[in-house]
Amino acid sequence: MLEFPNAKINLGLHVTEKRTDGYHNLETILFPIAIKDALEIHDSNELELTINGAEIPGDINQNLCIRAFKLLERDYNLPAQHITLLKNIPIGAGLGGGSSDAAALINLLDRKFELGISVSKKMQYASLLGSDCAFFIENKPVYATGIGNVFEEIELDLKAFKIVVVMPDVHVSTENAYKNIVPRKSDVNLRDVIKQPVGTWKENMRNDFEATVFAAHPVIADLKDLMYSQGALFASMSGSGASVFGIFDHYVPIKLPANYKIYENL
């Protein structure tokens, strides 16, 4: 069986305070976009994960897909599966690819084995894997708070626009991005901002990670400027980077270095 996990972007991202548990409280709008991986499962003699299209660092046994399978296996006594993952969502981009893959696997296992797991229960499983993982269970625009894991569904339709995402040849450490951030309360309500015309978002919406990430990686700041020079109504880094997206009502293809990835007409 096959599933196509999709990416997300952050429309605004406020880091509001450092928590006593070491995490940070956030405010952000999570919006699904059509950059997709491909995830397939087959019955197997043992649990296996094959990843194509990208080199993913770290112990494969700690991959979120493996961890997601083991969560459900514990409660539903599932037979072993061979999981095949084709990566297209760039890694370390702030697009939520790993979380999306894990959420898609939960949905896929539920469908294949007719487990009848409720949406709320699937979101509980996903929340054990990562702060934004549960978002991908339903894939609807949400206002997210807490550590990015408390969701309030919102109305937001961007079908009239073209979304373009560019991933430069840069790696941004999420750990360092958080280490360098200075939390601050926001006087802007993102739920109000998104009700305004997209052309006004530039003045009213920010990503708190941009200041320190841009200082460390000026090419990312240059990408944001390029989006605006090409006519973007709004442009921003997604998450803690390194990808930058632009929202256009009229889009002319952007010329970029060959080692950059560009995803157009999303």
C-alpha positions in Angstrom: 0.0 0.0 0.0 1.1 3.5 -0.9 0.9 6.9 0.7 2.3 10.3 -0.3 3.3 12.3 2.8 3.3 16.1 2.2 5.3 19.0 3.6 4.2 22.1 5.5 5.2 25.7 5.8 5.1 28.0 8.8 3.1 31.2 8.3 4.6 33.3 11.1 6.5 31.7 13.9 6.8 33.4 17.3 9.0 31.9 20.0 7.3 33.2 23.1 9.0 31.7 26.1 11.5 29.1 27.4 9.8 26.4 29.4 11.1 24.8 32.5 11.3 21.4 30.7 13.9 22.9 28.2 11.4 23.3 25.3 10.0 26.6 24.0 6.4 27.7 23.6 5.5 28.8 20.1 2.8 30.4 18.1 2.6 29.6 14.4 0.3 28.8 11.5 1.0 25.4 10.0 -0.2 25.1 6.4 0.1 21.9 4.2 1.8 22.2 0.8 2.2 19.7 -2.1 5.9 18.7 -1.9 5.5 15.0 -1.3 7.5 11.9 -0.4 6.3 8.4 -1.3 5.8 5.8 1.4 5.0 2.1 0.7 4.6 -0.9 3.0 4.7 -4.7 2.3 4.5 -7.7 4.6 7.9 -8.9 5.5 9.7 -11.4 7.8 11.2 -8.6 9.8 10.8 -4.9 10.2 12.9 -3.1 7.6 13.2 0.5 6.3 14.7 1.3 2.9 15.2 5.0 2.2 15.9 6.2 -1.4 16.5 9.7 -2.7 18.4 11.1 0.3 21.0 10.2 2.9 19.4 10.5 6.3 22.0 10.7 9.1 21.7 8.9 12.4 20.7 5.4 13.6 18.0 4.1 11.2 16.3 2.3 14.1 15.6 5.8 15.5 13.9 6.9 12.3 10.5 8.3 13.0 8.9 5.7 10.7 10.4 2.8 12.6 9.3 4.4 15.9 5.8 5.0 14.6 5.5 1.3 13.5 6.7 0.1 16.9 4.1 2.3 18.7 1.2 0.7 16.8 2.8 -2.8 16.9 2.8 -2.6 20.7 -0.9 -2.1 20.8 -2.1 -4.0 17.7 0.3 -6.9 17.3 1.1 -6.0 13.7 3.0 -8.3 11.4 6.4 -7.1 10.3 6.6 -4.7 7.4 9.1 -3.6 4.9 8.8 0.2 4.7 10.1 1.9 1.6 10.5 5.6 1.7 11.3 7.8 -1.3 12.4 11.2 -0.1 11.5 14.3 -2.1 10.8 16.7 0.8 14.3 18.1 1.6 15.9 17.3 4.9 16.7 20.0 7.4 14.4 22.4 5.6 11.8 23.4 8.2 9.2 21.6 6.1 8.3 18.7 8.5 9.3 15.9 6.2 10.2 13.4 8.9 7.1 14.1 10.9 4.9 13.8 7.8 6.4 10.4 6.9 5.7 9.1 10.4 2.1 10.4 10.4 1.5 8.9 7.0 2.8 5.5 8.2 0.3 5.6 11.1 -2.5 6.4 8.6 -1.3 3.7 6.2 -1.1 1.0 8.9 -4.6 1.9 10.1 -6.0 1.6 6.6 -4.1 -1.6 5.6 -5.0 -3.6 8.7 -8.4 -2.0 9.2 -7.6 -1.0 12.8 -10.3 1.5 13.1 -8.2 4.0 15.0 -9.9 7.3 15.7 -8.4 10.5 14.5 -7.8 11.7 18.0 -6.0 8.4 18.9 -3.8 8.6 15.8 -2.9 12.2 16.8 -2.0 10.9 20.3 0.4 8.3 18.8 1.9 11.0 16.5 2.4 13.5 19.3 4.7 11.0 21.0 7.1 11.2 18.0 7.5 15.0 17.5 5.8 18.3 18.3 4.4 18.8 14.7 3.8 15.2 13.8 0.2 15.1 14.8 -0.5 18.0 12.4 0.0 15.7 9.5 -2.7 13.2 10.6 -5.4 15.5 9.2 -3.3 17.9 7.2 -5.5 20.9 7.7 -4.4 24.5 8.3 -4.1 25.1 12.1 -3.0 27.7 14.6 -0.4 25.8 16.7 0.7 26.7 20.2 2.4 24.9 23.1 5.6 23.4 21.7 3.9 23.3 18.3 1.6 20.5 19.4 -1.6 22.2 20.4 -3.8 22.8 17.4 -6.8 25.0 16.6 -8.3 24.5 13.2 -8.5 27.6 11.1 -10.0 28.6 7.7 -7.3 29.5 5.2 -7.5 28.9 1.5 -4.5 29.8 -0.7 -5.6 28.1 -3.9 -5.7 31.4 -5.7 -2.0 31.8 -5.2 1.2 30.0 -6.3 3.6 28.9 -3.5 7.2 28.5 -4.4 9.8 26.8 -2.1 13.5 27.0 -2.5 16.0 24.9 -0.5 19.6 26.3 -0.7 22.7 24.1 -0.3 22.8 25.0 3.4 22.3 23.0 6.6 20.7 24.8 9.6 21.0 23.1 13.0 17.7 23.3 14.8 19.5 22.9 18.1 21.6 26.0 17.4 18.6 27.9 16.1 16.9 27.4 19.4 20.0 28.0 21.4 20.4 31.5 19.8 16.8 32.6 20.0 15.6 35.2 22.5 12.0 34.4 23.3 9.6 37.3 23.4 5.8 37.8 23.7 4.2 38.8 20.4 1.7 41.7 20.1 0.5 40.2 16.8 -2.3 37.7 16.7 -1.5 35.4 13.7 -5.2 34.3 13.5 -6.1 37.9 12.8 -3.2 38.5 10.4 -4.2 35.6 8.1 -7.7 37.1 7.7 -6.1 40.1 6.0 -5.0 40.3 2.3 -1.8 38.3 1.7 -0.1 41.5 0.5 -0.3 42.9 4.0 1.4 39.9 5.7 4.9 41.3 5.0 4.3 44.1 7.5 2.5 42.0 10.2 4.0 38.5 10.2 7.5 37.4 11.2 9.5 34.3 11.9 11.5 34.8 15.0 14.3 32.4 13.8 15.2 34.6 10.8 17.3 37.1 12.6 19.9 34.7 14.0 19.7 32.2 11.1 20.1 35.0 8.5 23.2 36.3 10.4 24.7 32.8 10.3 23.6 32.0 6.7 23.3 35.2 4.6 22.4 33.1 1.5 19.0 32.3 3.2 18.3 36.1 3.7 19.3 36.6 0.1 16.7 34.0 -1.0 14.0 35.9 0.9 15.0 39.1 -0.8 15.0 37.3 -4.2 11.4 36.2 -3.6 10.3 39.7 -3.1 12.3 41.0 -6.0 10.4 38.4 -8.2 7.1 39.8 -7.0 6.2 37.7 -4.0 3.3 39.1 -1.9 4.8 37.4 1.1 8.1 35.5 1.7 9.5 33.8 4.8 11.9 31.1 6.0 9.9 28.1 7.1 10.4 26.8 10.6 14.1 27.1 11.7 15.2 26.9 8.1 16.8 26.4 5.7 14.0 26.6 3.1 12.4 29.8 2.0 8.9 30.1 0.5 7.2 32.8 -1.5 3.5 33.3 -2.1 2.7 34.9 -5.5 -0.3 35.9 -7.4 1.8 36.0 -10.6 5.0 34.0 -10.7 7.9 34.1 -13.1 10.4 31.2 -12.8 13.4 32.1 -10.6 17.0 31.4 -11.8 19.0 29.8 -9.1 22.3 28.0 -8.6 22.2 24.4 -9.8 22.7 23.0 -6.3 19.5 24.7 -5.0 16.2 22.8 -5.1 13.2 24.7 -6.2 9.6 23.5 -5.9 7.2 25.6 -8.0 3.4 26.0 -8.6 2.5 24.4 -5.3 
